Amino acid sequence: MKNQLIAGYIIIALICSVYFKACSTTSNRSYPYNLGRGLTWPISVLIFHGK
């Protein structure tokens, strides 16, 4: 179960990083920058949703 959650999180982060690189206002930044945003974006959504 834990491995599936981690794999799902990583897949969501990769999809988000591709979107951020292609279609967002940070598309002029490097892919590692957008990958970092993709990794932290789900955390911020979960924190905001929990409030």
Secondary structure as GFF3:
##gff-version 3
##sequence-region A 1 51
A	DSSP	alpha_helix	2	23	.	.	.	ID=ss1
A	DSSP	alpha_helix	31	50	.	.	.	ID=ss2
###
